[in-house]
């Protein structure tokens, strides 16, 4: 996936799937065949849901549904349209400013979390890290 150069084809199915997952689930060939044959996108999401559910360990987790993946992809398209068309047209520079503010906000939350861990956990942050490392996998 990363060898493709155009931004529109970097995530060919609207959902951000890492290159590693794309390869391990063998989605490239599936996506290509669906595109070449003009098959509806929902078929891709059905196959993706099937592959994800097969790879997951048996547990009480809920299965992945194709309809949810399709809805998520559709929402991604709507959000991109809103940002690309409406927000940037009427408010140039909105996206870089939003990213700057969001990054600052998450950095602040991270700092607060670290301070809380250091002051409230027995042994502070090091004690927490040791407890996590000692847990069985």
Backbone bond lengths (Angstrom), bond angles and torsions (degrees), N, CA, C in turn:
res aa  C-N    CA-C-N  psi(-1)  N-CA   C-N-CA  omega(-1)  CA-C   N-CA-C  phi
1 X - - - 1.425 - - 1.517 111.66 -
2 X 1.318 118.34 -39.57 1.451 119.62 -176.23 1.522 112.61 -70.97
3 X 1.340 117.43 -15.78 1.457 118.71 179.01 1.521 112.33 -76.08
4 X 1.331 118.29 -13.34 1.453 121.12 176.72 1.519 108.09 -75.31
5 X 1.337 116.51 143.13 1.450 118.34 -172.35 1.521 114.07 -101.82
6 X 1.312 119.22 -28.45 1.447 119.59 -174.74 1.524 110.57 -78.28
7 X 1.353 117.68 137.09 1.462 120.21 -179.21 1.529 112.52 -60.05
8 X 1.328 118.10 -34.14 1.463 121.02 -179.39 1.524 111.47 -66.47
9 X 1.323 118.08 -29.09 1.459 119.81 -178.22 1.530 112.32 -98.80
10 X 1.329 118.35 0.66 1.463 119.63 -179.76 1.525 110.02 -63.87
11 X 1.334 116.29 -43.69 1.464 122.22 171.85 1.523 106.19 -116.89
12 X 1.322 117.72 84.08 1.463 120.83 -170.45 1.523 115.27 -63.28
13 X 1.291 118.88 -16.96 1.471 120.54 -176.79 1.523 112.39 -116.31
14 X 1.306 119.02 24.47 1.463 125.08 175.79 1.522 114.34 72.13
15 X 1.300 118.74 -24.37 1.462 121.49 178.72 1.529 107.94 -94.11
16 X 1.325 116.24 133.70 1.453 120.17 179.79 1.526 109.38 -75.39
17 X 1.321 115.34 110.29 1.464 122.39 179.09 1.524 106.83 -120.73
18 X 1.311 116.68 126.14 1.460 119.78 -178.26 1.528 110.51 -61.14
19 X 1.318 115.52 154.44 1.466 120.55 179.33 1.531 110.60 -59.97
20 X 1.329 116.50 -38.70 1.466 120.36 179.74 1.528 110.87 -62.59
21 X 1.331 116.80 -46.37 1.466 120.57 178.84 1.526 110.91 -66.96
22 X 1.327 116.30 -38.73 1.473 121.43 179.01 1.529 109.83 -57.16
23 X 1.342 115.12 -44.62 1.466 119.69 179.93 1.527 111.75 -72.68
24 X 1.341 117.33 -44.26 1.467 119.40 -175.54 1.528 111.88 -67.00
25 X 1.327 117.24 -29.80 1.467 120.44 177.03 1.524 111.98 -90.30
26 X 1.332 116.91 -0.85 1.463 123.18 179.35 1.537 111.10 54.41
27 X 1.343 115.13 52.84 1.460 120.42 -176.34 1.524 113.08 -88.41
28 X 1.320 118.07 -19.23 1.458 121.00 -177.60 1.521 112.75 -60.13
29 X 1.310 116.22 -52.08 1.467 120.55 -179.54 1.528 110.87 -64.46
30 X 1.321 115.94 -41.74 1.465 120.56 178.64 1.528 110.94 -60.62
31 X 1.319 116.62 -47.41 1.467 121.25 -179.44 1.526 111.16 -62.86
32 X 1.325 116.10 -42.90 1.471 120.78 -179.93 1.522 111.24 -62.01
33 X 1.335 116.48 -46.62 1.472 120.00 -179.55 1.528 111.55 -63.24
34 X 1.311 117.08 -40.80 1.471 120.40 179.71 1.521 110.13 -64.38
35 X 1.332 117.06 -42.00 1.466 120.67 179.35 1.518 110.92 -66.14
36 X 1.340 116.96 -47.80 1.472 121.19 -178.35 1.520 112.73 -60.34
37 X 1.294 117.27 -36.41 1.471 121.36 -176.07 1.526 113.16 -91.28
38 X 1.336 117.23 -2.40 1.456 120.54 179.37 1.522 113.33 67.48
39 X 1.321 116.40 30.29 1.464 121.80 -179.33 1.538 107.85 -79.10
40 X 1.332 118.10 141.64 1.467 120.58 179.86 1.537 112.54 -57.16
41 X 1.314 116.05 146.76 1.469 121.92 -176.17 1.523 112.57 -60.50
42 X 1.316 117.65 -28.45 1.466 119.87 -178.51 1.532 111.19 -58.81
43 X 1.309 117.25 -28.01 1.471 120.38 178.40 1.532 109.59 -65.69
44 X 1.340 116.67 -39.25 1.469 119.61 175.89 1.524 109.40 -59.81
45 X 1.336 116.79 -45.55 1.463 119.84 -178.02 1.525 112.05 -68.23
46 X 1.318 117.87 -31.22 1.464 120.26 174.65 1.529 110.31 -64.48
47 X 1.321 115.44 -45.21 1.468 119.58 179.86 1.528 111.08 -67.09
48 X 1.336 116.49 -39.57 1.470 120.61 177.77 1.527 109.93 -62.23
49 X 1.339 117.29 -45.62 1.465 120.47 178.61 1.529 110.61 -60.28
50 X 1.326 116.33 -43.26 1.460 120.75 178.53 1.529 110.80 -59.57
51 X 1.331 116.49 -47.66 1.471 120.52 -179.10 1.524 111.40 -64.64
52 X 1.334 117.34 -41.05 1.467 120.55 179.08 1.528 110.82 -64.65
53 X 1.311 116.89 -42.76 1.465 120.55 -179.58 1.522 111.83 -67.97
54 X 1.335 117.84 -32.45 1.466 120.93 177.49 1.519 111.30 -71.13
55 X 1.332 117.65 -33.85 1.464 121.59 -177.53 1.529 112.47 -78.72
56 X 1.325 117.22 -23.21 1.463 120.82 -176.43 1.517 110.17 -73.49
57 X 1.325 115.76 141.56 1.468 117.69 175.57 1.528 109.75 -67.98
58 X 1.309 115.05 151.22 1.464 118.02 178.80 1.522 107.80 -67.25
59 X 1.295 114.92 122.95 1.454 121.39 -178.90 1.522 107.81 -158.79
60 X 1.314 116.55 175.30 1.461 118.48 179.64 1.533 113.76 -75.04
61 X 1.325 117.82 7.39 1.467 120.59 179.16 1.523 110.28 -64.39
62 X 1.320 114.38 150.19 1.457 119.84 176.96 1.522 109.66 -74.44
63 X 1.322 117.12 146.00 1.469 119.44 179.21 1.530 111.56 -71.57
64 X 1.318 115.75 158.96 1.456 122.13 174.36 1.524 107.21 -82.23
65 X 1.332 117.00 132.91 1.463 121.25 -179.70 1.528 110.12 -109.55
66 X 1.323 115.84 140.14 1.462 121.32 179.28 1.522 111.55 -59.32
67 X 1.316 117.34 -38.32 1.458 121.24 179.88 1.515 112.06 -61.90
68 X 1.338 116.96 -37.08 1.463 120.62 177.78 1.531 110.83 -68.57
69 X 1.326 116.22 -40.79 1.464 119.48 177.37 1.521 110.60 -64.32
70 X 1.320 117.19 -41.23 1.457 122.20 179.11 1.528 110.22 -64.47
71 X 1.332 117.33 -43.10 1.462 121.40 177.67 1.528 110.42 -62.46
72 X 1.331 116.85 -43.48 1.462 120.55 179.27 1.529 110.42 -61.31
73 X 1.326 117.00 -43.75 1.471 121.14 178.86 1.523 110.60 -62.61
74 X 1.324 116.90 -40.85 1.462 120.91 179.58 1.527 110.51 -65.62
75 X 1.324 116.65 -42.51 1.466 119.78 177.61 1.527 111.28 -62.77
76 X 1.341 116.47 -38.05 1.464 119.62 177.04 1.524 110.68 -59.62
77 X 1.337 117.14 -42.47 1.467 121.28 178.69 1.523 110.70 -63.77
78 X 1.330 117.06 -42.31 1.473 120.93 179.46 1.523 110.23 -63.38
79 X 1.328 117.01 -46.84 1.470 120.28 -179.53 1.526 110.98 -62.78
80 X 1.329 117.11 -42.30 1.466 119.59 178.30 1.525 110.81 -62.48
81 X 1.328 116.75 -41.13 1.465 120.26 177.88 1.518 110.12 -61.17
82 X 1.328 116.56 -46.48 1.458 119.99 -179.18 1.525 111.52 -60.77
83 X 1.313 116.32 -44.03 1.465 119.41 -179.36 1.520 110.94 -70.52
84 X 1.342 116.83 -50.47 1.466 120.48 -175.87 1.518 112.70 -66.16
85 X 1.307 117.07 -44.96 1.457 120.61 -172.20 1.516 112.76 -89.80
86 X 1.293 116.68 -54.75 1.454 119.86 -173.00 1.523 112.67 -81.23
87 X 1.310 117.53 -56.01 1.456 120.44 -173.80 1.528 112.18 -65.29
88 X 1.318 118.03 -49.03 1.468 119.92 -178.12 1.521 111.89 -68.07
89 X 1.323 117.82 -33.21 1.462 120.67 -179.94 1.524 110.72 -67.73
90 X 1.317 116.05 -43.67 1.458 120.55 -175.60 1.526 113.53 -91.65
91 X 1.312 117.16 -21.04 1.460 121.26 -178.44 1.523 109.09 -139.20
92 X 1.336 117.72 78.72 1.473 119.29 179.76 1.535 111.12 -57.11
93 X 1.308 115.63 139.47 1.462 120.81 179.02 1.519 113.91 84.53
94 X 1.330 117.35 4.57 1.464 120.67 -178.22 1.527 111.63 -63.26
95 X 1.323 117.70 -45.55 1.459 120.60 -175.91 1.531 112.19 -63.75
96 X 1.344 120.15 -49.03 1.470 118.28 177.41 1.530 112.79 -60.30
97 X 1.328 116.93 -37.05 1.464 119.96 178.70 1.525 110.74 -67.13
98 X 1.334 116.86 -41.73 1.464 120.30 178.45 1.525 110.63 -62.86
99 X 1.331 117.38 -39.99 1.465 120.39 178.23 1.526 111.29 -65.29
100 X 1.318 116.64 -39.53 1.465 120.88 178.99 1.523 110.55 -63.93
101 X 1.330 116.99 -46.67 1.462 121.56 -179.50 1.527 110.41 -65.54
102 X 1.319 116.96 -42.63 1.462 120.92 -179.66 1.527 110.58 -63.58
103 X 1.320 117.33 -43.21 1.469 120.61 178.99 1.522 110.29 -61.82
104 X 1.322 116.97 -43.12 1.464 120.56 179.16 1.528 110.56 -63.65
105 X 1.325 116.90 -40.58 1.461 122.11 -180.00 1.525 110.31 -62.79
106 X 1.349 118.03 -47.29 1.463 120.52 -179.11 1.522 111.55 -68.43
107 X 1.299 117.61 -33.34 1.462 120.16 175.98 1.521 110.14 -63.72
108 X 1.337 116.52 -41.18 1.457 121.24 178.34 1.538 109.91 -64.21
109 X 1.347 118.12 -44.54 1.464 121.26 178.27 1.526 111.52 -61.66
110 X 1.317 116.42 -40.09 1.461 121.13 178.77 1.528 110.07 -62.60
111 X 1.323 116.18 -45.18 1.467 120.20 -179.94 1.526 110.66 -62.13
112 X 1.331 117.68 -41.87 1.467 121.23 178.67 1.527 110.25 -63.52
113 X 1.327 117.15 -42.51 1.469 121.08 179.50 1.523 110.86 -62.13
114 X 1.311 117.48 -42.76 1.467 121.09 179.24 1.521 110.05 -63.48
115 X 1.327 117.28 -43.18 1.470 120.75 179.49 1.524 110.09 -63.06
116 X 1.327 117.50 -44.28 1.468 120.11 178.23 1.519 111.37 -62.08
117 X 1.316 116.94 -42.50 1.467 119.77 178.47 1.523 111.12 -62.24
118 X 1.312 116.24 -41.32 1.462 120.04 -177.20 1.527 111.35 -69.04
119 X 1.324 117.72 -31.15 1.459 119.37 -175.61 1.525 113.70 -95.15
120 X 1.320 118.97 -24.07 1.462 120.52 -172.40 1.519 114.73 -108.22
121 X 1.298 118.44 -20.38 1.467 120.45 -178.53 1.523 109.69 -88.47
122 X 1.346 116.59 139.39 1.464 118.53 175.41 1.531 109.96 -58.69
123 X 1.284 116.94 125.36 1.454 120.83 -178.64 1.517 112.55 83.36
124 X 1.331 117.60 4.28 1.460 121.70 178.39 1.516 112.01 66.78
125 X 1.297 115.05 -154.98 1.457 121.44 -177.49 1.525 111.29 -63.01
126 X 1.336 116.85 -38.79 1.471 120.67 179.71 1.532 109.85 -63.74
127 X 1.331 117.15 -41.66 1.461 120.61 177.91 1.517 112.08 -61.10
128 X 1.329 115.75 -41.16 1.465 119.73 178.27 1.523 110.86 -64.56
129 X 1.327 116.83 -44.85 1.467 120.95 179.42 1.530 110.15 -60.86
130 X 1.323 117.03 -40.99 1.470 119.99 178.89 1.528 111.28 -64.49
131 X 1.353 116.66 -40.98 1.465 119.39 178.58 1.524 111.24 -64.65
132 X 1.310 117.39 -40.53 1.460 120.50 179.01 1.522 110.17 -64.79
133 X 1.339 116.82 -43.12 1.466 121.21 -178.68 1.540 110.82 -66.47
134 X 1.322 117.37 -29.06 1.460 120.14 -177.40 1.524 112.96 -81.95
135 X 1.336 117.09 -14.51 1.465 120.39 -180.00 1.522 110.58 -66.91
136 X 1.334 117.41 140.66 1.463 118.78 176.46 1.533 110.20 -68.48
137 X 1.315 116.06 148.53 1.471 121.08 -177.88 1.497 112.74 -71.96
